[in-house]
Amino acid sequence: MTDTPTGYPRARGWFAALGLILILAGAWLAASIQTSGGISVRDIRFAGTNGTTMSALLYVPRAATAATPAPGILAVHGYINSRETQDGFAIEFARRGYVVLALDQTGHGYSGGKAFSNGFGGPDGLAYLRSLPMVDKEQIGLEGHSMGGWTVLAAAAAMPDAYRSIVLEGSSTGAPYAKDGSPAWPRNLALVYSLYDEFSGLMWDSPRAMDLAGSAKLQRVFGSGGAVEPGKLYGSVDAGTARVLYQPATTHPGDHISSAAIGHATDWFARTLKGGTPLPASDQLWYWKEIGTGIGLVGFVLLILGTFDLLLRNTPFRVLQAAAIPAVAERDARWRRGMWLTTLVPVLLFFPVFIAIFLLVPATVVLPQTVTTQVALWALLCAGAGILLRRFGPVPVPTPASPWLAAIGLALATVAVGYLVVFLVDRLFITDLRLWILAVKWPSAWQWNIASIYLVPITIAYLVTLRGVHGLMVQGDSAGRQYRTAMTAMAGAFAGVFALVYAGFFVTGTLITGFDPLSTVIALQFVAILPVIAIIATFAWRRTGSHRAGALIVGLLVTLYVCAGTATQG
């Protein structure tokens, strides 16, 4: 080691050890919960239509064997998610004696093909589930969230006699992507549609989810002849015409972490499938896995920070060490104007960019992931706007720039260590690192290739943006205030606007961004991601005196995060 510059931050290499401990402890807890009671969890691949590689997690209760087959459930996640998103449902189904196939839709997770192809992969998933010797083929249930509902409906349409009942979580029959429902199809339907679901207008022609009972489309499916009464059983289970509506008090993505939503699903299968192990709906353990993977996700951030610090102090990368020099003398009118402009740009550009890409830029081999294209262009336009608006902000003092090659090498090494641990967790514990809709996953081979397409534009965007953010640092500020400045600049207005959007939604039932519910839900991830970006980048800036290394790390992390977690359409 060499002497560090005067005023240099204290060593934080121990963050790496703490992060690794949290990751391993969280992964162990997650694995223990999903295998509780002797359940085995297997990461499987099978061939689907036209040889498409399909991926799934297979949960097999101890008592399910070829000699004593158990009921089976096909469980499918929604759009731009993956099989692990269904963990809460899969764990509770398996605890109740059901064999569960938690499927990656086509073009999602580790499944091949393009998103939306082959009935979203639903018919292939149902056929595979029925082929398993430990599954009772006469007792099959289907469950899907959002587009996962359309996936299992595609399976039900393709194989109408191959299942006994179905649970749609935050999903619908009919347009835009499913066969029209009726009092007789699909068989034995439970609709779990939350009071604050963002997609009720798209799915059920009901502007407010809390008014869903009055939807004419829903009434046609239930054959109710009037408003549908939540909790009331319509039709007959024995005849296959049973219908019931449940409305837990949560949002569309909130279904994944709702004990009520999961409990309604387990209750319905207990009523419509024979052979399971009855447990009260309140008897649930899934949330401990969520806690475990959430702890692991926090550990991942600490591992990145600690690894960066260790490499910077103890390797040839120490050439990058430099005390950070805040660029601004005081918080005057120009500084405040610069802060407001910096924090407002991301939220002002978010919906226009996401809508424009969706409408005008179809997915291709060159730009194969619509959401990643949206994120990349949004980041680039925010960076460009930042350059144009910088003249209205504070005039920063010159700061030293890090050597490019060393900064690139340090960023690559830091992220490589983090993702090596993610890989090992995936292989050893069969889990990713996630909290609700935030997930760090090991990318598939084709997702690594896709990441190479988007890495440069996303990284360039953050190099520009974070240079501007760190240009707002004020001389004499404590470390804590520097982090708060960066987080406010990156996420202050974004978080504030969406807090107001959802406050209004919960009070009135009307989503003011209902013109684009998908982008609204995507934005929830960035409410959390943007502050983390600010923390990582500022941690690196305080140790290198430059925005470069931190921005390069952020570019790598954001690219891999989005590419591994979204859908491939092109």
Secondary structure as a PSIPRED ss2 file (coil, helix, strand):
# PSIPRED VFORMAT (PSIPRED V4.0)

   1 M C   1.000  0.000  0.000
   2 T C   1.000  0.000  0.000
   3 D C   1.000  0.000  0.000
   4 T C   1.000  0.000  0.000
   5 P C   1.000  0.000  0.000
   6 T C   1.000  0.000  0.000
   7 G C   1.000  0.000  0.000
   8 Y C   1.000  0.000  0.000
   9 P C   1.000  0.000  0.000
  10 R C   1.000  0.000  0.000
  11 A C   1.000  0.000  0.000
  12 R C   1.000  0.000  0.000
  13 G C   1.000  0.000  0.000
  14 W H   0.000  1.000  0.000
  15 F H   0.000  1.000  0.000
  16 A H   0.000  1.000  0.000
  17 A H   0.000  1.000  0.000
  18 L H   0.000  1.000  0.000
  19 G H   0.000  1.000  0.000
  20 L H   0.000  1.000  0.000
  21 I H   0.000  1.000  0.000
  22 L H   0.000  1.000  0.000
  23 I H   0.000  1.000  0.000
  24 L H   0.000  1.000  0.000
  25 A H   0.000  1.000  0.000
  26 G H   0.000  1.000  0.000
  27 A H   0.000  1.000  0.000
  28 W H   0.000  1.000  0.000
  29 L H   0.000  1.000  0.000
  30 A H   0.000  1.000  0.000
  31 A H   0.000  1.000  0.000
  32 S H   0.000  1.000  0.000
  33 I H   0.000  1.000  0.000
  34 Q H   0.000  1.000  0.000
  35 T C   1.000  0.000  0.000
  36 S H   0.000  1.000  0.000
  37 G H   0.000  1.000  0.000
  38 G H   0.000  1.000  0.000
  39 I C   1.000  0.000  0.000
  40 S E   0.000  0.000  1.000
  41 V E   0.000  0.000  1.000
  42 R E   0.000  0.000  1.000
  43 D E   0.000  0.000  1.000
  44 I E   0.000  0.000  1.000
  45 R E   0.000  0.000  1.000
  46 F E   0.000  0.000  1.000
  47 A E   0.000  0.000  1.000
  48 G C   1.000  0.000  0.000
  49 T H   0.000  1.000  0.000
  50 N H   0.000  1.000  0.000
  51 G H   0.000  1.000  0.000
  52 T C   1.000  0.000  0.000
  53 T E   0.000  0.000  1.000
  54 M E   0.000  0.000  1.000
  55 S E   0.000  0.000  1.000
  56 A E   0.000  0.000  1.000
  57 L E   0.000  0.000  1.000
  58 L E   0.000  0.000  1.000
  59 Y E   0.000  0.000  1.000
  60 V E   0.000  0.000  1.000
  61 P C   1.000  0.000  0.000
  62 R C   1.000  0.000  0.000
  63 A C   1.000  0.000  0.000
  64 A C   1.000  0.000  0.000
  65 T C   1.000  0.000  0.000
  66 A C   1.000  0.000  0.000
  67 A C   1.000  0.000  0.000
  68 T C   1.000  0.000  0.000
  69 P C   1.000  0.000  0.000
  70 A E   0.000  0.000  1.000
  71 P E   0.000  0.000  1.000
  72 G E   0.000  0.000  1.000
  73 I E   0.000  0.000  1.000
  74 L E   0.000  0.000  1.000
  75 A E   0.000  0.000  1.000
  76 V E   0.000  0.000  1.000
  77 H C   1.000  0.000  0.000
  78 G C   1.000  0.000  0.000
  79 Y C   1.000  0.000  0.000
  80 I C   1.000  0.000  0.000
  81 N C   1.000  0.000  0.000
  82 S C   1.000  0.000  0.000
  83 R H   0.000  1.000  0.000
  84 E H   0.000  1.000  0.000
  85 T H   0.000  1.000  0.000
  86 Q H   0.000  1.000  0.000
  87 D H   0.000  1.000  0.000
  88 G H   0.000  1.000  0.000
  89 F H   0.000  1.000  0.000
  90 A H   0.000  1.000  0.000
  91 I H   0.000  1.000  0.000
  92 E H   0.000  1.000  0.000
  93 F H   0.000  1.000  0.000
  94 A H   0.000  1.000  0.000
  95 R H   0.000  1.000  0.000
  96 R C   1.000  0.000  0.000
  97 G C   1.000  0.000  0.000
  98 Y C   1.000  0.000  0.000
  99 V E   0.000  0.000  1.000
 100 V E   0.000  0.000  1.000
 101 L E   0.000  0.000  1.000
 102 A E   0.000  0.000  1.000
 103 L E   0.000  0.000  1.000
 104 D C   1.000  0.000  0.000
 105 Q C   1.000  0.000  0.000
 106 T C   1.000  0.000  0.000
 107 G C   1.000  0.000  0.000
 108 H C   1.000  0.000  0.000
 109 G C   1.000  0.000  0.000
 110 Y C   1.000  0.000  0.000
 111 S C   1.000  0.000  0.000
 112 G C   1.000  0.000  0.000
 113 G C   1.000  0.000  0.000
 114 K C   1.000  0.000  0.000
 115 A C   1.000  0.000  0.000
 116 F C   1.000  0.000  0.000
 117 S H   0.000  1.000  0.000
 118 N H   0.000  1.000  0.000
 119 G H   0.000  1.000  0.000
 120 F H   0.000  1.000  0.000
 121 G H   0.000  1.000  0.000
 122 G H   0.000  1.000  0.000
 123 P H   0.000  1.000  0.000
 124 D H   0.000  1.000  0.000
 125 G H   0.000  1.000  0.000
 126 L H   0.000  1.000  0.000
 127 A H   0.000  1.000  0.000
 128 Y H   0.000  1.000  0.000
 129 L H   0.000  1.000  0.000
 130 R H   0.000  1.000  0.000
 131 S H   0.000  1.000  0.000
 132 L C   1.000  0.000  0.000
 133 P C   1.000  0.000  0.000
 134 M C   1.000  0.000  0.000
 135 V E   0.000  0.000  1.000
 136 D E   0.000  0.000  1.000
 137 K E   0.000  0.000  1.000
 138 E E   0.000  0.000  1.000
 139 Q E   0.000  0.000  1.000
 140 I E   0.000  0.000  1.000
 141 G E   0.000  0.000  1.000
 142 L E   0.000  0.000  1.000
 143 E E   0.000  0.000  1.000
 144 G E   0.000  0.000  1.000
 145 H E   0.000  0.000  1.000
 146 S C   1.000  0.000  0.000
 147 M H   0.000  1.000  0.000
 148 G H   0.000  1.000  0.000
 149 G H   0.000  1.000  0.000
 150 W H   0.000  1.000  0.000
 151 T H   0.000  1.000  0.000
 152 V H   0.000  1.000  0.000
 153 L H   0.000  1.000  0.000
 154 A H   0.000  1.000  0.000
 155 A H   0.000  1.000  0.000
 156 A H   0.000  1.000  0.000
 157 A H   0.000  1.000  0.000
 158 A H   0.000  1.000  0.000
 159 M C   1.000  0.000  0.000
 160 P C   1.000  0.000  0.000
 161 D C   1.000  0.000  0.000
 162 A C   1.000  0.000  0.000
 163 Y C   1.000  0.000  0.000
 164 R C   1.000  0.000  0.000
 165 S E   0.000  0.000  1.000
 166 I E   0.000  0.000  1.000
 167 V E   0.000  0.000  1.000
 168 L E   0.000  0.000  1.000
 169 E E   0.000  0.000  1.000
 170 G C   1.000  0.000  0.000
 171 S C   1.000  0.000  0.000
 172 S C   1.000  0.000  0.000
 173 T C   1.000  0.000  0.000
 174 G C   1.000  0.000  0.000
 175 A C   1.000  0.000  0.000
 176 P C   1.000  0.000  0.000
 177 Y C   1.000  0.000  0.000
 178 A C   1.000  0.000  0.000
 179 K C   1.000  0.000  0.000
 180 D C   1.000  0.000  0.000
 181 G C   1.000  0.000  0.000
 182 S C   1.000  0.000  0.000
 183 P C   1.000  0.000  0.000
 184 A C   1.000  0.000  0.000
 185 W C   1.000  0.000  0.000
 186 P C   1.000  0.000  0.000
 187 R C   1.000  0.000  0.000
 188 N C   1.000  0.000  0.000
 189 L E   0.000  0.000  1.000
 190 A E   0.000  0.000  1.000
 191 L E   0.000  0.000  1.000
 192 V E   0.000  0.000  1.000
 193 Y C   1.000  0.000  0.000
 194 S C   1.000  0.000  0.000
 195 L C   1.000  0.000  0.000
 196 Y E   0.000  0.000  1.000
 197 D C   1.000  0.000  0.000
 198 E C   1.000  0.000  0.000
 199 F C   1.000  0.000  0.000
 200 S H   0.000  1.000  0.000
 201 G H   0.000  1.000  0.000
 202 L H   0.000  1.000  0.000
 203 M H   0.000  1.000  0.000
 204 W H   0.000  1.000  0.000
 205 D C   1.000  0.000  0.000
 206 S C   1.000  0.000  0.000
 207 P C   1.000  0.000  0.000
 208 R C   1.000  0.000  0.000
 209 A H   0.000  1.000  0.000
 210 M H   0.000  1.000  0.000
 211 D H   0.000  1.000  0.000
 212 L H   0.000  1.000  0.000
 213 A H   0.000  1.000  0.000
 214 G H   0.000  1.000  0.000
 215 S C   1.000  0.000  0.000
 216 A H   0.000  1.000  0.000
 217 K H   0.000  1.000  0.000
 218 L H   0.000  1.000  0.000
 219 Q H   0.000  1.000  0.000
 220 R H   0.000  1.000  0.000
 221 V H   0.000  1.000  0.000
 222 F H   0.000  1.000  0.000
 223 G C   1.000  0.000  0.000
 224 S C   1.000  0.000  0.000
 225 G C   1.000  0.000  0.000
 226 G C   1.000  0.000  0.000
 227 A C   1.000  0.000  0.000
 228 V C   1.000  0.000  0.000
 229 E C   1.000  0.000  0.000
 230 P C   1.000  0.000  0.000
 231 G C   1.000  0.000  0.000
 232 K C   1.000  0.000  0.000
 233 L C   1.000  0.000  0.000
 234 Y E   0.000  0.000  1.000
 235 G C   1.000  0.000  0.000
 236 S C   1.000  0.000  0.000
 237 V C   1.000  0.000  0.000
 238 D C   1.000  0.000  0.000
 239 A C   1.000  0.000  0.000
 240 G C   1.000  0.000  0.000
 241 T C   1.000  0.000  0.000
 242 A C   1.000  0.000  0.000
 243 R E   0.000  0.000  1.000
 244 V E   0.000  0.000  1.000
 245 L E   0.000  0.000  1.000
 246 Y E   0.000  0.000  1.000
 247 Q C   1.000  0.000  0.000
 248 P C   1.000  0.000  0.000
 249 A C   1.000  0.000  0.000
 250 T C   1.000  0.000  0.000
 251 T E   0.000  0.000  1.000
 252 H C   1.000  0.000  0.000
 253 P H   0.000  1.000  0.000
 254 G H   0.000  1.000  0.000
 255 D H   0.000  1.000  0.000
 256 H H   0.000  1.000  0.000
 257 I H   0.000  1.000  0.000
 258 S C   1.000  0.000  0.000
 259 S H   0.000  1.000  0.000
 260 A H   0.000  1.000  0.000
 261 A H   0.000  1.000  0.000
 262 I H   0.000  1.000  0.000
 263 G H   0.000  1.000  0.000
 264 H H   0.000  1.000  0.000
 265 A H   0.000  1.000  0.000
 266 T H   0.000  1.000  0.000
 267 D H   0.000  1.000  0.000
 268 W H   0.000  1.000  0.000
 269 F H   0.000  1.000  0.000
 270 A H   0.000  1.000  0.000
 271 R H   0.000  1.000  0.000
 272 T H   0.000  1.000  0.000
 273 L C   1.000  0.000  0.000
 274 K C   1.000  0.000  0.000
 275 G C   1.000  0.000  0.000
 276 G C   1.000  0.000  0.000
 277 T C   1.000  0.000  0.000
 278 P C   1.000  0.000  0.000
 279 L C   1.000  0.000  0.000
 280 P C   1.000  0.000  0.000
 281 A C   1.000  0.000  0.000
 282 S C   1.000  0.000  0.000
 283 D C   1.000  0.000  0.000
 284 Q C   1.000  0.000  0.000
 285 L C   1.000  0.000  0.000
 286 W H   0.000  1.000  0.000
 287 Y H   0.000  1.000  0.000
 288 W H   0.000  1.000  0.000
 289 K H   0.000  1.000  0.000
 290 E H   0.000  1.000  0.000
 291 I H   0.000  1.000  0.000
 292 G H   0.000  1.000  0.000
 293 T H   0.000  1.000  0.000
 294 G H   0.000  1.000  0.000
 295 I H   0.000  1.000  0.000
 296 G H   0.000  1.000  0.000
 297 L H   0.000  1.000  0.000
 298 V H   0.000  1.000  0.000
 299 G H   0.000  1.000  0.000
 300 F H   0.000  1.000  0.000
 301 V H   0.000  1.000  0.000
 302 L H   0.000  1.000  0.000
 303 L H   0.000  1.000  0.000
 304 I H   0.000  1.000  0.000
 305 L H   0.000  1.000  0.000
 306 G H   0.000  1.000  0.000
 307 T H   0.000  1.000  0.000
 308 F H   0.000  1.000  0.000
 309 D H   0.000  1.000  0.000
 310 L H   0.000  1.000  0.000
 311 L H   0.000  1.000  0.000
 312 L H   0.000  1.000  0.000
 313 R H   0.000  1.000  0.000
 314 N H   0.000  1.000  0.000
 315 T C   1.000  0.000  0.000
 316 P H   0.000  1.000  0.000
 317 F H   0.000  1.000  0.000
 318 R H   0.000  1.000  0.000
 319 V H   0.000  1.000  0.000
 320 L H   0.000  1.000  0.000
 321 Q C   1.000  0.000  0.000
 322 A C   1.000  0.000  0.000
 323 A C   1.000  0.000  0.000
 324 A C   1.000  0.000  0.000
 325 I C   1.000  0.000  0.000
 326 P C   1.000  0.000  0.000
 327 A C   1.000  0.000  0.000
 328 V E   0.000  0.000  1.000
 329 A C   1.000  0.000  0.000
 330 E C   1.000  0.000  0.000
 331 R C   1.000  0.000  0.000
 332 D C   1.000  0.000  0.000
 333 A H   0.000  1.000  0.000
 334 R H   0.000  1.000  0.000
 335 W H   0.000  1.000  0.000
 336 R H   0.000  1.000  0.000
 337 R H   0.000  1.000  0.000
 338 G H   0.000  1.000  0.000
 339 M H   0.000  1.000  0.000
 340 W H   0.000  1.000  0.000
 341 L H   0.000  1.000  0.000
 342 T H   0.000  1.000  0.000
 343 T H   0.000  1.000  0.000
 344 L H   0.000  1.000  0.000
 345 V H   0.000  1.000  0.000
 346 P H   0.000  1.000  0.000
 347 V H   0.000  1.000  0.000
 348 L H   0.000  1.000  0.000
 349 L H   0.000  1.000  0.000
 350 F H   0.000  1.000  0.000
 351 F H   0.000  1.000  0.000
 352 P H   0.000  1.000  0.000
 353 V H   0.000  1.000  0.000
 354 F H   0.000  1.000  0.000
 355 I H   0.000  1.000  0.000
 356 A H   0.000  1.000  0.000
 357 I H   0.000  1.000  0.000
 358 F H   0.000  1.000  0.000
 359 L H   0.000  1.000  0.000
 360 L H   0.000  1.000  0.000
 361 V C   1.000  0.000  0.000
 362 P C   1.000  0.000  0.000
 363 A C   1.000  0.000  0.000
 364 T C   1.000  0.000  0.000
 365 V C   1.000  0.000  0.000
 366 V C   1.000  0.000  0.000
 367 L C   1.000  0.000  0.000
 368 P C   1.000  0.000  0.000
 369 Q C   1.000  0.000  0.000
 370 T H   0.000  1.000  0.000
 371 V H   0.000  1.000  0.000
 372 T H   0.000  1.000  0.000
 373 T H   0.000  1.000  0.000
 374 Q H   0.000  1.000  0.000
 375 V H   0.000  1.000  0.000
 376 A H   0.000  1.000  0.000
 377 L H   0.000  1.000  0.000
 378 W H   0.000  1.000  0.000
 379 A H   0.000  1.000  0.000
 380 L H   0.000  1.000  0.000
 381 L H   0.000  1.000  0.000
 382 C H   0.000  1.000  0.000
 383 A H   0.000  1.000  0.000
 384 G H   0.000  1.000  0.000
 385 A H   0.000  1.000  0.000
 386 G H   0.000  1.000  0.000
 387 I H   0.000  1.000  0.000
 388 L H   0.000  1.000  0.000
 389 L H   0.000  1.000  0.000
 390 R H   0.000  1.000  0.000
 391 R H   0.000  1.000  0.000
 392 F H   0.000  1.000  0.000
 393 G C   1.000  0.000  0.000
 394 P C   1.000  0.000  0.000
 395 V C   1.000  0.000  0.000
 396 P C   1.000  0.000  0.000
 397 V C   1.000  0.000  0.000
 398 P C   1.000  0.000  0.000
 399 T C   1.000  0.000  0.000
 400 P C   1.000  0.000  0.000
 401 A C   1.000  0.000  0.000
 402 S C   1.000  0.000  0.000
 403 P C   1.000  0.000  0.000
 404 W H   0.000  1.000  0.000
 405 L H   0.000  1.000  0.000
 406 A H   0.000  1.000  0.000
 407 A H   0.000  1.000  0.000
 408 I H   0.000  1.000  0.000
 409 G H   0.000  1.000  0.000
 410 L H   0.000  1.000  0.000
 411 A H   0.000  1.000  0.000
 412 L H   0.000  1.000  0.000
 413 A H   0.000  1.000  0.000
 414 T H   0.000  1.000  0.000
 415 V H   0.000  1.000  0.000
 416 A H   0.000  1.000  0.000
 417 V H   0.000  1.000  0.000
 418 G H   0.000  1.000  0.000
 419 Y H   0.000  1.000  0.000
 420 L H   0.000  1.000  0.000
 421 V H   0.000  1.000  0.000
 422 V H   0.000  1.000  0.000
 423 F H   0.000  1.000  0.000
 424 L H   0.000  1.000  0.000
 425 V H   0.000  1.000  0.000
 426 D H   0.000  1.000  0.000
 427 R H   0.000  1.000  0.000
 428 L H   0.000  1.000  0.000
 429 F H   0.000  1.000  0.000
 430 I C   1.000  0.000  0.000
 431 T C   1.000  0.000  0.000
 432 D C   1.000  0.000  0.000
 433 L E   0.000  0.000  1.000
 434 R E   0.000  0.000  1.000
 435 L E   0.000  0.000  1.000
 436 W C   1.000  0.000  0.000
 437 I C   1.000  0.000  0.000
 438 L E   0.000  0.000  1.000
 439 A E   0.000  0.000  1.000
 440 V E   0.000  0.000  1.000
 441 K C   1.000  0.000  0.000
 442 W C   1.000  0.000  0.000
 443 P C   1.000  0.000  0.000
 444 S C   1.000  0.000  0.000
 445 A H   0.000  1.000  0.000
 446 W H   0.000  1.000  0.000
 447 Q H   0.000  1.000  0.000
 448 W H   0.000  1.000  0.000
 449 N H   0.000  1.000  0.000
 450 I H   0.000  1.000  0.000
 451 A H   0.000  1.000  0.000
 452 S H   0.000  1.000  0.000
 453 I H   0.000  1.000  0.000
 454 Y H   0.000  1.000  0.000
 455 L H   0.000  1.000  0.000
 456 V H   0.000  1.000  0.000
 457 P H   0.000  1.000  0.000
 458 I H   0.000  1.000  0.000
 459 T H   0.000  1.000  0.000
 460 I H   0.000  1.000  0.000
 461 A H   0.000  1.000  0.000
 462 Y H   0.000  1.000  0.000
 463 L H   0.000  1.000  0.000
 464 V H   0.000  1.000  0.000
 465 T H   0.000  1.000  0.000
 466 L H   0.000  1.000  0.000
 467 R H   0.000  1.000  0.000
 468 G H   0.000  1.000  0.000
 469 V H   0.000  1.000  0.000
 470 H H   0.000  1.000  0.000
 471 G C   1.000  0.000  0.000
 472 L C   1.000  0.000  0.000
 473 M C   1.000  0.000  0.000
 474 V E   0.000  0.000  1.000
 475 Q C   1.000  0.000  0.000
 476 G C   1.000  0.000  0.000
 477 D C   1.000  0.000  0.000
 478 S C   1.000  0.000  0.000
 479 A H   0.000  1.000  0.000
 480 G H   0.000  1.000  0.000
 481 R H   0.000  1.000  0.000
 482 Q H   0.000  1.000  0.000
 483 Y H   0.000  1.000  0.000
 484 R H   0.000  1.000  0.000
 485 T H   0.000  1.000  0.000
 486 A H   0.000  1.000  0.000
 487 M H   0.000  1.000  0.000
 488 T H   0.000  1.000  0.000
 489 A H   0.000  1.000  0.000
 490 M H   0.000  1.000  0.000
 491 A H   0.000  1.000  0.000
 492 G H   0.000  1.000  0.000
 493 A H   0.000  1.000  0.000
 494 F H   0.000  1.000  0.000
 495 A H   0.000  1.000  0.000
 496 G H   0.000  1.000  0.000
 497 V H   0.000  1.000  0.000
 498 F H   0.000  1.000  0.000
 499 A H   0.000  1.000  0.000
 500 L H   0.000  1.000  0.000
 501 V H   0.000  1.000  0.000
 502 Y H   0.000  1.000  0.000
 503 A H   0.000  1.000  0.000
 504 G H   0.000  1.000  0.000
 505 F H   0.000  1.000  0.000
 506 F H   0.000  1.000  0.000
 507 V H   0.000  1.000  0.000
 508 T H   0.000  1.000  0.000
 509 G C   1.000  0.000  0.000
 510 T C   1.000  0.000  0.000
 511 L C   1.000  0.000  0.000
 512 I C   1.000  0.000  0.000
 513 T C   1.000  0.000  0.000
 514 G C   1.000  0.000  0.000
 515 F C   1.000  0.000  0.000
 516 D C   1.000  0.000  0.000
 517 P H   0.000  1.000  0.000
 518 L H   0.000  1.000  0.000
 519 S H   0.000  1.000  0.000
 520 T H   0.000  1.000  0.000
 521 V H   0.000  1.000  0.000
 522 I H   0.000  1.000  0.000
 523 A H   0.000  1.000  0.000
 524 L H   0.000  1.000  0.000
 525 Q H   0.000  1.000  0.000
 526 F H   0.000  1.000  0.000
 527 V H   0.000  1.000  0.000
 528 A H   0.000  1.000  0.000
 529 I H   0.000  1.000  0.000
 530 L H   0.000  1.000  0.000
 531 P H   0.000  1.000  0.000
 532 V H   0.000  1.000  0.000
 533 I H   0.000  1.000  0.000
 534 A H   0.000  1.000  0.000
 535 I H   0.000  1.000  0.000
 536 I H   0.000  1.000  0.000
 537 A H   0.000  1.000  0.000
 538 T H   0.000  1.000  0.000
 539 F H   0.000  1.000  0.000
 540 A H   0.000  1.000  0.000
 541 W H   0.000  1.000  0.000
 542 R H   0.000  1.000  0.000
 543 R H   0.000  1.000  0.000
 544 T H   0.000  1.000  0.000
 545 G C   1.000  0.000  0.000
 546 S C   1.000  0.000  0.000
 547 H C   1.000  0.000  0.000
 548 R H   0.000  1.000  0.000
 549 A H   0.000  1.000  0.000
 550 G H   0.000  1.000  0.000
 551 A H   0.000  1.000  0.000
 552 L H   0.000  1.000  0.000
 553 I H   0.000  1.000  0.000
 554 V H   0.000  1.000  0.000
 555 G H   0.000  1.000  0.000
 556 L H   0.000  1.000  0.000
 557 L H   0.000  1.000  0.000
 558 V H   0.000  1.000  0.000
 559 T H   0.000  1.000  0.000
 560 L H   0.000  1.000  0.000
 561 Y H   0.000  1.000  0.000
 562 V H   0.000  1.000  0.000
 563 C H   0.000  1.000  0.000
 564 A H   0.000  1.000  0.000
 565 G H   0.000  1.000  0.000
 566 T C   1.000  0.000  0.000
 567 A C   1.000  0.000  0.000
 568 T C   1.000  0.000  0.000
 569 Q C   1.000  0.000  0.000
 570 G C   1.000  0.000  0.000
